[in-house]
């Protein structure tokens, strides 16, 4: 996914400093001080060349021999101590800052609504949190080191060179203007390629996420070769982009090598004649040559930082884009208190649109407090959308959703969501112990309370079969448990939450008959005394519901009890007969259901409702 928004280097650096580096200003100042000492030591070593050659090697002054030796030893000692100290401090700053950025980014993404996560797949977000932040953390150290050590060292060394002969220093820098334009071109190239590489890296992460989560379907459909080919093609593009990025990044240090060679050649040609004529001493030349030689590595590192920064800037753009993404759902400034106990749930003339597609059309319905209300209809009728509206995973385009008379948009979002327990067809468990999957981080759960919910949800029935009991790890997404066991764990979790509203979304549809009966019994216990909304395609599971609401294309078209709806003979009755009469239906042609003519026995072609029944109930 490519970013449509770009940020200048200044904007990105100010953001980094304000939000992440400034809090470490004390440690950063100490680290920079040590880096300055390390950088300045290069100038001291270069300056030491003059007395070493002129007084010791040429003049033969014995007294200067010990002075030069001890000073040289002191310089290396300062370099050793300052080098270790600044690296430790910088590593700590970089790692803590990167950790803070990861946490902030994760927090921000978890606050986004369902639409955001539909357009940003998990692999893409993992790439942002892990790989991009790592890339930024590595460059921080390089930039700070460059500013504190290499830049200071470069200034000191140039000062030493100028003190020997300004003309020599000017000649040494003669090639710098030549590289200004190529360097600017190289920086733009690196940033563009790095941005492309970050997007391809996210695509690779997304592909891996899909492969590993869908490994069963891949095996069953013999898609191994296809998926491998898809991944290989993306990888080739990623490798090609990374190679081009490396070429652009290395081009700047390479240009520095060239201009350094030009400068050294000019100094040797001009300065060599002055030494031969006696205008300059060998010690002066060696000091100058050493100083300029020492500038070589800092210059290369600073040139490399330019390329590294462009790579990091591409990652930072992606991160900041996510940080700046607006939150479509926020709690009100002065939220109302959430209702206590079982409460009426009402939707008042609710519409919901995704772009130009309207999903709900003026929907109004009521679920009475303490009763079970079932939602029935074809796939795409809007049933699951209602659950998302109740929990504010989505907000209506128009209309109001109320719980206990309070609009959901008028409540604090965390308080609103504490009203609900959700049991769905996909029983999501975390790769943690069974106990942790039930208590979900709560520390106030007593052993007695935990045992009660385990018994009520029939988890106790299979607990003795687990080697470590409640401390058994359930595996990724609960893969170590069967479908029925996972559902019972989720029901135990819901019982422990003890919320006034229960949302059941196809909670038994993926289970075998025996597991379904056990889970249904647990759900019956769970729903007592709660306002319960049920989505079910198996109509046998909702016969006893207090009210059944029939939905069609985003509207509530009928409601009543099971008996009332059958007696009226509407869509619900047709769907019920489709499910329980093996498709042998005699129905009014106005409802478009397949019928058998009593006169000629000819079977008419199934229409839309019949096809919906076929797809829903497998008949």
C-alpha positions in Angstrom: 0.0 0.0 0.0 1.5 3.3 -1.0 1.3 6.4 0.9 -0.3 9.5 -0.7 1.1 11.8 1.9 4.8 12.7 2.1 6.6 14.5 4.9 9.7 16.6 4.6 12.9 15.6 6.5 12.4 18.7 8.8 8.8 17.6 9.7 10.0 14.0 10.5 13.0 15.1 12.5 10.9 17.6 14.6 8.4 14.9 15.3 11.1 12.4 16.4 12.6 15.0 18.7 9.4 16.2 20.2 7.7 12.9 20.8 10.6 10.4 21.4 14.1 11.9 21.8 13.5 14.9 23.9 12.5 12.8 26.9 16.0 11.3 26.9 17.7 14.7 26.6 19.9 14.2 29.7 21.4 10.9 28.5 21.6 12.2 25.0 23.6 15.2 26.1 26.1 13.0 28.0 26.4 10.7 25.0 27.1 13.6 22.7 29.8 14.9 25.1 31.5 11.5 24.9 31.2 11.5 21.1 32.7 15.0 21.0 35.7 13.7 23.0 36.0 10.8 20.6 35.8 13.1 17.5 38.2 15.7 18.9 40.8 13.0 19.7 41.3 12.6 15.9 42.4 16.2 15.7 44.7 15.8 18.7 46.3 12.8 17.0 46.8 14.7 13.8 48.3 17.7 15.6 50.7 15.4 17.4 52.3 14.4 14.1 54.1 17.8 13.8 56.2 17.6 17.0 56.7 13.8 16.4 58.3 14.3 13.0 60.0 17.8 13.4 61.2 17.5 17.0 61.7 13.7 17.4 62.4 12.1 14.0 64.1 15.1 12.3 65.6 17.2 15.2 66.2 14.1 17.4 65.1 15.8 20.7 65.0 12.9 23.2 62.8 14.8 25.7 60.0 15.0 23.3 59.9 11.3 22.8 58.3 10.6 26.2 55.9 13.5 25.8 54.7 12.3 22.4 54.3 8.8 23.7 52.4 9.6 26.8 50.1 12.1 25.0 49.4 9.5 22.3 48.5 6.9 25.0 46.2 9.4 26.7 44.4 10.1 23.4 43.8 6.4 22.8 42.6 6.0 26.4 40.1 8.8 26.0 38.9 7.3 22.7 38.3 3.9 24.3 36.3 5.2 27.3 34.3 7.7 25.3 33.6 5.1 22.6 32.2 2.5 25.0 30.2 5.1 27.0 28.5 6.7 24.0 27.6 3.4 22.3 25.9 2.1 25.5 24.0 5.3 26.0 22.9 5.6 22.4 21.8 2.0 22.3 19.7 2.5 25.4 18.2 5.7 23.9 17.5 4.1 20.5 15.9 1.0 22.0 13.7 2.8 24.5 12.6 5.3 21.8 11.8 2.5 19.3 9.9 0.7 22.1 7.9 3.8 22.8 7.1 4.3 19.2 6.0 0.7 18.8 3.7 1.0 21.8 2.3 4.3 20.6 1.7 2.9 17.1 0.0 -0.2 18.5 -2.2 1.9 20.8 -3.2 4.1 17.9 -4.1 1.2 15.6 -6.2 -0.5 18.3 -8.2 2.7 18.6 -9.1 2.7 14.9 -12.5 1.4 13.8 -13.4 -1.8 11.9 -13.2 -0.1 8.5 -9.6 0.8 9.1 -8.7 -2.8 9.9 -10.6 -4.0 6.8 -8.4 -1.8 4.6 -5.1 -2.4 6.5 -4.4 -6.2 6.7 -2.6 -7.6 9.7 0.7 -8.3 7.8 0.8 -4.6 6.7 0.4 -3.4 10.3 2.9 -5.9 11.6 5.5 -4.6 9.1 4.8 -1.0 10.3 5.2 -1.9 14.0 8.2 -4.2 13.7 10.3 -3.7 10.6 9.7 0.0 10.0 10.4 1.0 13.6 13.5 -1.2 13.7 14.8 0.6 10.6 14.2 4.0 12.2 15.9 2.9 15.5 19.0 1.9 13.6 19.3 5.2 11.8 18.8 7.3 15.0 22.0 6.0 16.3 23.8 6.7 13.1 22.5 10.2 12.8 23.3 11.1 16.4 26.7 9.5 16.1 27.3 11.4 12.9 26.2 14.7 14.5 28.1 14.1 17.8 31.3 12.3 16.7 31.9 12.5 13.0 30.8 16.1 12.5 32.8 17.3 15.5 35.8 15.3 14.4 35.5 16.7 10.9 35.3 20.3 12.2 38.4 19.7 14.4 40.4 18.0 11.7 39.6 20.8 9.2 40.6 23.3 11.8 44.0 21.5 12.2 44.4 21.4 8.4 43.6 25.1 8.0 46.0 26.1 10.8 48.8 24.4 8.7 47.9 26.0 5.4 44.5 27.5 4.3 45.4 27.0 0.7 46.1 23.3 1.1 42.8 23.0 2.9 41.0 24.7 0.1 42.7 22.5 -2.5 41.7 19.4 -0.5 38.0 20.4 -0.8 38.2 21.4 -4.4 35.9 18.6 -5.6 33.0 19.2 -3.2 30.9 21.5 -5.5 31.1 18.7 -8.1 29.1 16.3 -6.0 26.3 18.6 -4.8 23.8 17.9 -7.6 24.6 14.1 -8.0 24.2 13.7 -4.2 20.8 15.4 -4.3 19.7 13.1 -7.1 21.0 10.1 -5.3 19.0 11.1 -2.1 15.7 11.4 -4.0 16.4 8.1 -5.7 17.1 6.3 -2.4 14.0 7.7 -0.7 11.8 6.6 -3.6 13.2 3.1 -3.7 13.2 2.8 0.0 9.5 3.7 0.1 8.8 1.1 -2.6 10.8 -1.5 -0.5 8.8 -0.7 2.6 5.5 -1.3 0.7 6.8 -4.5 -0.8 7.9 -5.6 2.7 4.4 -5.0 4.0 3.0 -7.0 1.1 5.3 -9.9 1.9 4.2 -9.8 5.6 0.6 -9.8 4.5 1.1 -12.8 2.2 2.9 -14.8 5.0 0.1 -13.9 7.4 -2.5 -15.2 4.9 -0.5 -18.4 4.2 0.0 -19.4 7.8 -3.6 -18.6 8.8 -5.0 -20.4 5.8 -2.5 -23.3 5.8 -5.3 -25.9 6.1 -7.2 -24.6 3.0 -3.9 -24.4 1.1 -3.2 -28.0 1.8 -6.7 -29.2 1.1 -6.8 -27.3 -2.3 -3.2 -28.2 -3.2 -2.2 -24.5 -3.4 1.3 -24.9 -2.2 2.9 -24.3 -5.6 0.6 -21.4 -6.3 1.3 -19.7 -3.0 5.0 -20.3 -3.3 5.0 -18.8 -6.8 3.1 -15.7 -5.6 5.5 -15.2 -2.7 8.5 -15.8 -5.0 7.3 -13.1 -7.5 6.9 -10.5 -4.7 10.2 -11.5 -3.2 12.0 -11.0 -6.5 10.6 -7.5 -6.7 11.5 -6.8 -3.1 15.1 -8.0 -3.7 15.5 -5.9 -6.8 14.2 -2.8 -5.0 16.5 -3.4 -2.1 19.5 -3.8 -4.4 18.7 -0.5 -6.1 18.3 1.2 -2.7 21.7 -0.1 -1.7 23.2 1.2 -4.9 21.8 4.7 -4.3 22.9 4.6 -0.6 26.4 3.6 -1.5 26.7 6.1 -4.4 27.1 9.0 -2.0 30.1 7.6 0.0 31.6 6.6 -3.4 31.4 10.2 -4.6 33.1 11.3 -1.4 35.9 8.8 -2.2 36.3 10.4 -5.7 36.4 14.0 -4.5 38.8 13.0 -1.6 41.1 11.5 -4.2 41.0 14.7 -6.3 41.7 16.8 -3.2 44.6 14.7 -2.1 46.2 14.8 -5.5 45.9 18.6 -5.6 47.5 18.9 -2.2 50.4 16.6 -3.0 51.1 18.4 -6.3 51.0 21.9 -4.7 52.3 21.1 -1.2 55.0 18.8 -2.3 56.8 21.6 -4.2 56.6 23.8 -1.0 58.3 21.1 1.1 61.0 20.6 -1.5 61.7 24.3 -1.5 61.8 24.4 2.3 58.7 26.6 2.8 57.0 23.9 4.8 58.4 21.2 7.1 57.9 17.5 6.9 56.1 17.6 10.3 53.6 20.2 8.9 52.9 18.2 5.9 52.4 15.0 7.9 50.1 16.8 10.3 48.1 18.2 7.4 48.1 14.8 5.6 47.1 13.0 8.7 44.3 15.4 9.5 42.9 15.1 6.0 43.4 11.4 6.0 41.4 11.2 9.3 38.6 13.2 7.6 38.1 10.4 5.1 36.2 8.0 7.4 34.0 10.6 9.0 33.1 12.0 5.6 32.2 8.5 4.3 30.1 7.9 7.4 28.3 11.2 7.1 27.7 10.5 3.4 26.3 7.1 4.3 24.0 8.7 6.9 22.4 10.7 4.1 21.4 7.5 2.3 20.4 5.8 5.6 18.3 8.8 6.5 16.4 8.5 3.2 15.7 4.9 3.9 14.5 5.7 7.4 12.5 8.6 6.2 10.5 6.2 3.9 9.8 4.1 7.0 8.9 7.1 9.1 6.5 8.4 6.5 4.5 5.1 6.8 4.6 5.3 10.6 3.6 8.9 10.8 0.9 8.3 8.2 -0.7 5.7 10.6 -0.1 8.0 13.6 -1.9 10.9 11.9 -4.8 8.8 10.6 -7.9 10.3 12.1 -9.9 8.4 14.6 -13.5 8.1 13.3 -14.8 7.0 16.7 -14.1 8.8 19.9 -15.7 9.1 23.3 -17.7 12.3 23.9 -16.1 15.0 26.1 -18.9 14.6 28.7 -20.1 11.0 28.4 -23.3 9.8 29.9 -23.3 6.9 32.4 -23.9 3.5 30.9 -27.0 1.7 31.9 -26.9 -0.9 34.7 -28.4 -4.3 34.4 -30.4 -5.8 31.5 -31.7 -3.0 29.3 -33.8 -2.4 26.2 -31.8 -2.1 22.9 -33.3 0.0 20.2 -32.3 1.1 16.7 -34.1 4.1 15.5 -34.3 4.7 11.7 -30.7 3.6 11.3 -28.9 3.8 8.0 -25.3 2.7 7.3 -23.3 3.2 4.1 -19.9 2.1 3.0 -19.0 4.5 0.2 -21.9 4.5 -2.2 -23.3 1.2 -0.9 -26.1 1.5 1.6 -26.1 -1.6 3.9 -28.9 -0.6 6.3 -31.9 1.3 5.1 -33.9 3.1 7.8 -33.7 0.1 10.2 -35.8 0.3 13.4 -36.1 -2.6 15.9 -36.3 -3.2 19.6 -34.8 -6.0 21.8 -36.6 -6.1 25.2 -34.6 -6.2 28.4 -34.0 -9.7 29.8 -35.4 -11.4 26.7 -33.9 -13.3 23.8 -34.3 -11.6 20.4 -33.2 -13.5 17.3 -32.1 -12.0 13.9 -32.8 -14.1 10.9 -32.1 -13.5 7.2 -29.9 -14.2 4.3 -26.2 -13.5 4.3 -25.7 -9.8 3.7 -29.1 -8.8 5.2 -27.2 -6.7 7.9 -27.4 -9.0 10.9 -23.7 -8.8 11.9 -23.7 -5.1 11.1 -26.2 -4.6 13.9 -23.8 -6.2 16.4 -21.0 -3.9 15.1 -23.2 -0.9 15.6 -24.2 -1.9 19.1 -20.5 -2.2 20.2 -19.4 0.9 18.2 -17.1 -1.0 15.9 -19.1 1.0 13.4 -21.3 4.1 13.8 -24.5 4.7 11.8 -24.5 7.1 9.0 -27.9 8.4 10.2 -30.2 7.3 13.0 -29.5 6.4 16.6 -28.6 3.2 18.5 -29.7 3.2 22.1 -29.1 0.9 25.1 -31.3 1.5 28.1 -32.4 4.8 26.5 -28.8 6.1 26.2 -27.3 6.6 22.7 -24.2 4.6 22.1 -22.4 7.7 20.8 -23.1 9.4 24.1 -21.3 6.8 26.2 -17.6 6.4 26.9 -16.5 3.7 24.4 -14.7 1.4 27.0 -17.8 1.7 29.3 -20.1 0.8 26.4 -18.2 -2.3 25.6 -18.2 -3.5 29.1 -22.0 -4.0 28.6 -21.4 -6.8 26.1 -20.3 -10.4 26.0 -19.9 -11.8 22.5 -19.9 -15.5 21.5 -19.4 -16.0 17.8 -18.8 -18.8 15.4 -15.1 -18.0 15.3 -14.1 -18.7 19.0 -11.0 -16.5 19.2 -8.4 -17.8 21.7 -4.9 -16.5 22.3 -1.8 -18.5 22.4 -1.7 -18.5 26.1 -2.9 -20.9 28.9 -6.6 -21.9 29.2 -6.8 -19.9 32.5 -5.5 -16.7 30.8 -7.9 -17.1 27.9 -10.8 -17.1 30.4 -9.8 -14.5 32.9 -8.2 -12.2 30.2 -5.8 -10.4 32.6 -8.2 -10.0 35.5 -6.6 -10.4 38.9 -9.8 -10.3 41.0 -11.1 -13.7 40.0 -11.4 -16.1 42.9 -11.0 -19.9 42.6 -14.6 -20.3 43.5 -15.9 -17.9 40.8 -13.6 -19.6 38.2 -14.9 -23.0 39.1 -18.5 -21.9 38.8 -18.1 -20.6 35.3 -16.1 -23.7 34.3 -18.9 -25.9 35.5 -21.6 -23.7 33.9 -19.9 -23.7 30.5 -19.1 -27.4 30.7 -15.4 -26.7 30.5 -15.0 -28.9 33.5 -16.1 -31.9 31.4 -12.9 -31.9 29.3 -10.5 -30.2 31.7 -9.3 -33.6 33.1 -8.2 -34.6 29.6 -5.7 -31.8 29.4 -2.2 -32.6 30.7 -1.8 -29.4 32.7 -5.4 -28.5 33.3 -6.1 -24.8 33.3 -2.4 -24.1 32.8 -2.4 -25.9 29.4 -1.4 -23.7 26.5 -4.2 -23.8 23.9 -1.9 -23.1 20.9 -2.2 -20.4 18.2 -5.9 -19.4 17.9 -6.8 -22.3 20.3 -5.6 -25.0 17.8 -4.9 -27.5 20.6 -8.6 -27.6 21.4 -11.6 -28.9 19.4 -14.2 -26.5 18.0 -16.7 -27.4 20.8 -14.0 -27.0 23.5 -13.1 -23.6 22.1 -16.7 -22.5 22.2 -17.1 -23.6 25.8 -14.0 -21.6 26.8 -15.4 -18.5 25.1 -18.7 -19.1 27.0 -16.9 -19.4 30.3 -15.1 -16.1 29.5 -18.5 -14.5 28.8 -20.0 -15.9 32.1 -17.0 -14.5 34.0 -17.5 -11.1 32.4 -21.1 -11.2 33.7 -22.4 -8.4 31.4 -26.0 -7.4 31.0 -26.1 -7.9 27.2 -25.2 -11.1 25.3 -24.5 -11.2 21.6 -24.5 -14.7 20.0 -23.3 -14.8 16.4 -23.7 -18.3 14.9 -22.3 -19.7 18.1 -23.1 -23.3 17.3 -23.1 -23.4 13.5 -19.7 -25.0 13.1 -20.2 -27.8 15.6 -21.2 -31.4 15.4 -24.5 -32.5 16.9 -23.1 -33.7 20.2 -21.0 -30.6 20.7 -23.8 -28.4 19.6 -26.1 -29.7 22.3 -23.5 -29.2 25.0 -22.7 -25.7 23.8 -26.4 -24.8 23.4 -27.1 -25.9 27.0 -24.2 -23.6 28.2 -25.6 -20.8 26.1 -29.0 -21.2 27.7 -27.5 -20.9 31.1 -25.5 -17.8 29.9 -28.5 -16.0 28.5 -30.7 -16.2 31.7 -31.4 -12.7 33.0 -29.6 -11.0 30.1 -30.7 -9.1 27.1 -29.7 -11.5 24.4 -29.4 -11.0 20.7 -28.9 -14.1 18.5 -27.9 -14.4 14.9 -28.7 -17.9 13.7 -29.1 -19.7 10.4 -30.1 -22.9 12.1 -33.7 -22.0 12.9 -34.0 -24.9 15.3 -31.8 -23.0 17.7 -34.1 -20.0 18.0 -37.6 -21.6 18.2 -37.9 -20.5 21.8 -36.7 -17.0 21.3 -39.0 -14.3 22.8 -39.0 -12.5 19.5 -37.6 -13.2 16.0 -36.8 -10.3 13.7 -36.7 -11.2 10.0 -34.2 -9.1 8.0 -34.0 -8.6 4.3 -31.5 -6.3 2.5 -30.9 -4.1 5.4 -34.5 -3.8 6.6 -36.6 -5.5 9.3 -39.4 -6.9 7.3 -41.2 -9.0 9.9 -41.1 -9.9 13.6 -42.9 -12.1 16.0 -42.5 -15.4 17.8 -41.7 -18.6 16.0 -45.4 -19.7 15.9 -46.6 -16.3 14.8 -44.2 -16.0 11.9 -45.0 -19.5 10.7 -48.7 -18.7 10.9 -48.3 -15.5 8.8 -46.5 -17.4 6.1 -43.9 -14.8 5.2 -40.2 -15.1 4.4 -39.5 -16.8 7.7 -42.0 -19.5 7.0 -40.5 -20.1 3.6 -37.0 -20.4 5.0 -38.2 -22.7 7.8 -39.9 -25.0 5.3 -36.8 -24.9 3.1 -34.7 -26.1 6.0 -37.0 -28.7 7.4 -39.0 -30.0 4.4 -36.1 -31.0 2.1 -37.1 -28.4 -0.5 -40.6 -29.9 -1.2 -42.5 -26.7 -0.9 -45.9 -25.6 -2.0 -45.7 -21.8 -1.8 -47.3 -18.7 -3.1 -45.8 -17.6 -6.4 -45.8 -14.0 -5.2 -42.9 -15.0 -2.9 -41.1 -16.5 -5.8 -40.5 -19.9 -4.1 -40.0 -23.0 -6.3 -43.3 -24.9 -6.5 -44.5 -28.1 -8.0 -47.5 -27.8 -10.1 -50.3 -30.2 -9.1 -51.5 -30.3 -12.7 -48.5 -31.2 -14.8 -45.8 -32.0 -12.2 -43.4 -29.6 -13.9 -40.8 -28.1 -11.6 -40.2 -24.4 -12.0 -36.7 -22.9 -11.8 -35.6 -21.8 -8.3 -35.6 -18.0 -7.9 -33.5 -15.8 -5.5 -35.2 -16.8 -2.3 -34.8 -20.5 -3.1 -31.1 -20.0 -4.0 -30.6 -18.1 -0.7 -32.2 -21.1 1.1 -29.9 -23.5 -0.7 -26.8 -21.6 0.2 -27.8 -21.0 3.8 -29.0 -24.4 4.7 -27.1 -26.7 2.3 -30.3 -28.2 0.8 
